[in-house]
């Protein structure tokens, strides 16, 4: 219809009508593009809200998991710090406790930390990271991704050469097959640090570690490998503390966005 009117106006040399029809056409095109842009923006904002909600939930979950994992390893580092005066200083000699002996024997144990944020990987793989409008959230996500990549590289280095002291120095620390009390299926864990480690040694028995402090104090090879393990454990704990700080900042950034649920 518009083309017909323009053709008629041209035949009649009605230039005002021609110009008016062109203005109407251009205005319609501009308005159409604007409506499309508005609809696209609204769709992006709805997608962003869903993305932030998922990201918020996953960050909260990862915070809880990482906090639990740190709570599992931090006591080990603290126990070993308390052991150092016995092993290296002139502190009065005493027997190591069962817990201290066991933690020394587990000084090589550094399980891989949980550090996945599935929605972040999905967003990167689909190229939709531009959906997040908040610069603070984007900056916090970048900081998390950078720290996680560095922590993964450092973890690979940490576990590259750990010393299993009971296997390398059986005169200083060794496993003993110990009968359980009647009715027990396994010895109760002395702390959360031991929950993941199975010590079963057959029906009615489990493995316990025994230590000879005198041998440990005079065996420099044992001490060198022990210090190496402890240093790696301390670095392992520090990476958790750094990651928790970054995750806490990311959680606060996401929670500050409109429409994102608050952490319960």
C-alpha positions in Angstrom: 0.0 0.0 0.0 2.8 2.4 0.9 4.6 1.6 -2.3 1.4 2.3 -4.3 0.9 5.7 -2.6 4.5 6.6 -3.3 4.1 5.6 -7.0 1.0 7.7 -7.3 2.6 10.7 -5.7 5.6 10.4 -8.0 3.3 10.3 -11.1 1.5 13.4 -9.8 4.9 15.0 -8.9 3.5 15.5 -5.4 6.9 15.8 -3.7 5.5 16.6 -0.3 3.5 13.4 -0.3 6.6 11.4 -1.5 8.7 12.9 1.3 6.0 12.2 3.9 5.7 8.6 2.8 9.5 8.1 3.0 9.5 9.5 6.5 6.7 7.1 7.5 8.7 4.1 6.0 11.9 5.1 7.7 10.2 5.8 11.0 8.5 2.4 10.8 11.8 0.7 10.2 13.5 2.5 13.1 10.7 1.7 15.4 10.8 -1.9 14.4 14.5 -2.1 15.1 14.0 -0.4 18.4 11.2 -2.8 19.5 13.5 -5.8 18.4 16.3 -4.3 20.4 14.1 -3.7 23.5 12.8 -7.3 23.3 16.4 -8.6 23.0 17.5 -6.5 25.9 14.6 -7.8 28.0 15.4 -11.4 27.1 19.1 -10.8 28.0 18.1 -9.4 31.3 15.9 -12.3 32.1 18.7 -14.7 31.0 21.1 -12.7 33.2 18.8 -13.0 36.2 18.6 -16.8 35.8 22.4 -17.0 35.3 23.0 -14.9 38.4 20.6 -17.0 40.5 22.3 -20.2 39.4 25.7 -18.7 39.9 24.7 -17.5 43.4 23.5 -21.0 44.4 26.7 -22.7 43.1 29.0 -20.1 44.8 27.2 -20.7 48.1 27.5 -24.5 47.7 31.2 -24.2 46.8 31.7 -21.9 49.8 30.2 -24.5 52.1 32.2 -27.4 50.5 35.5 -25.5 50.6 34.9 -24.4 54.2 34.2 -28.0 55.2 37.3 -29.2 53.4 39.5 -26.6 55.1 38.0 -27.6 58.4 39.2 -31.1 57.7 42.8 -30.1 56.9 43.4 -27.1 59.2 43.5 -29.1 62.4 46.2 -31.3 60.9 48.4 -28.3 60.2 47.8 -27.0 63.7 48.6 -30.4 65.3 51.9 -30.6 63.4 52.9 -27.1 64.5 52.5 -28.3 68.1 54.7 -31.3 67.4 57.6 -29.2 66.1 59.1 -28.4 69.5 59.3 -32.2 70.2 60.9 -33.0 66.9 63.4 -30.2 66.5 63.8 -28.2 69.7 65.1 -28.9 73.1 61.6 -29.4 74.5 61.3 -32.0 77.2 60.7 -35.3 75.5 57.3 -37.0 75.9 55.4 -39.6 74.1 53.6 -38.6 71.0 49.8 -38.9 71.3 48.0 -41.3 69.0 46.5 -38.3 67.2 49.9 -36.7 66.7 51.5 -39.9 65.5 48.6 -40.5 63.0 48.8 -36.9 61.7 52.5 -37.2 61.1 51.9 -40.5 59.2 49.3 -38.7 57.1 51.4 -35.6 56.4 51.5 -36.6 52.7 47.7 -36.7 52.3 46.6 -33.8 50.1 43.3 -34.7 48.3 42.3 -32.6 45.4 40.2 -29.6 46.4 36.7 -29.1 45.1 36.7 -25.9 42.9 34.2 -26.4 40.1 31.5 -23.8 39.2 29.5 -25.5 36.5 27.5 -22.5 35.4 30.8 -20.5 34.9 32.2 -23.2 32.7 28.9 -23.3 30.7 28.8 -19.5 30.3 32.4 -19.5 29.0 31.9 -22.4 26.6 28.7 -20.8 25.1 30.3 -17.4 24.9 27.5 -15.7 26.9 29.7 -14.2 29.7 28.6 -10.8 28.2 25.1 -11.4 29.7 26.5 -10.3 33.1 26.1 -6.5 33.2 27.6 -5.9 36.7 31.3 -4.9 36.5 31.8 -6.0 40.1 30.5 -9.5 39.4 32.6 -9.8 36.3 35.7 -8.6 38.1 35.0 -11.0 41.0 34.5 -13.9 38.5 37.8 -13.0 36.7 39.6 -13.0 40.1 38.1 -16.4 41.0 39.1 -17.9 37.6 42.6 -16.5 37.8 43.1 -17.8 41.4 41.6 -21.2 40.5 43.9 -21.7 37.6 46.9 -20.7 39.7 45.8 -22.9 42.6 45.4 -25.9 40.2 48.9 -25.4 38.9 50.3 -25.1 42.4 48.4 -28.2 43.5 50.0 -30.2 40.7 53.4 -29.0 42.0 52.5 -29.8 45.7 51.6 -33.4 45.1 54.4 -34.0 42.6 56.7 -35.5 45.2 55.2 -36.2 48.6 56.9 -38.5 51.1 54.9 -41.4 52.7 56.9 -41.5 55.9 55.6 -44.8 57.2 56.9 -46.5 54.0 60.2 -44.7 53.8 61.1 -44.7 57.5 59.5 -47.7 59.1 61.9 -47.5 62.0 60.4 -44.2 63.0 56.7 -44.7 62.2 55.0 -47.9 61.2 51.5 -49.5 60.9 50.2 -52.0 63.5 47.2 -54.2 63.0 45.1 -53.5 66.1 42.0 -55.3 67.3 38.9 -53.3 67.7 36.8 -53.3 70.8 34.0 -55.8 70.9 31.1 -54.6 68.7 33.1 -52.0 66.8 33.4 -52.2 63.0 36.1 -49.5 62.9 37.9 -47.3 65.3 36.0 -44.0 66.0 37.8 -41.1 64.2 39.7 -38.8 66.6 38.9 -35.7 64.5 37.3 -34.8 61.2 40.7 -35.0 59.6 40.4 -38.8 59.5 36.9 -39.2 58.2 37.9 -39.9 54.6 40.7 -42.3 55.4 39.8 -46.0 55.6 41.9 -47.9 58.2 40.2 -51.2 58.0 42.6 -54.2 58.4 40.1 -57.1 58.2 37.2 -58.1 60.4 37.7 -56.9 63.9 40.9 -55.1 63.1 42.1 -51.8 61.8 45.5 -50.2 61.1 47.0 -47.8 63.7 50.2 -45.9 63.5 52.9 -46.1 66.1 55.8 -43.7 66.4 59.3 -43.7 67.9 60.0 -40.1 68.8 63.7 -40.8 69.7 64.3 -42.2 66.2 62.5 -39.2 64.6 64.6 -36.7 66.6 67.9 -38.2 65.5 67.0 -39.2 61.9 67.8 -36.2 59.7 66.5 -37.8 56.5 63.1 -38.4 58.2 63.1 -34.8 59.5 63.9 -33.4 56.0 61.1 -35.3 54.4 58.7 -34.5 57.2 59.4 -30.8 56.9 58.8 -31.0 53.1 55.4 -32.6 53.7 54.5 -30.1 56.3 55.5 -27.2 54.1 53.3 -28.5 51.3 50.4 -29.0 53.7 50.7 -25.4 54.9 50.7 -24.1 51.3 47.7 -26.4 50.6 45.8 -24.8 53.5 46.8 -21.3 52.4 45.3 -21.9 49.0 42.0 -22.8 50.6 42.1 -19.6 52.7 42.8 -17.5 49.5 40.0 -19.3 47.6 37.5 -18.8 50.4 38.3 -15.0 50.5 37.7 -14.7 46.7 34.5 -16.8 46.8 33.2 -14.7 49.7 33.7 -11.6 47.7 32.1 -13.1 44.6 29.1 -14.2 46.7 28.7 -10.7 48.1 28.9 -9.2 44.6 26.2 -11.5 43.2 24.0 -11.1 46.3 24.1 -7.3 45.8 22.5 -7.6 42.3 18.7 -6.9 42.1 16.6 -10.0 42.1 19.2 -12.3 43.5 18.2 -14.2 46.6 20.0 -13.5 49.8 22.1 -16.2 51.4 20.1 -17.9 54.1 
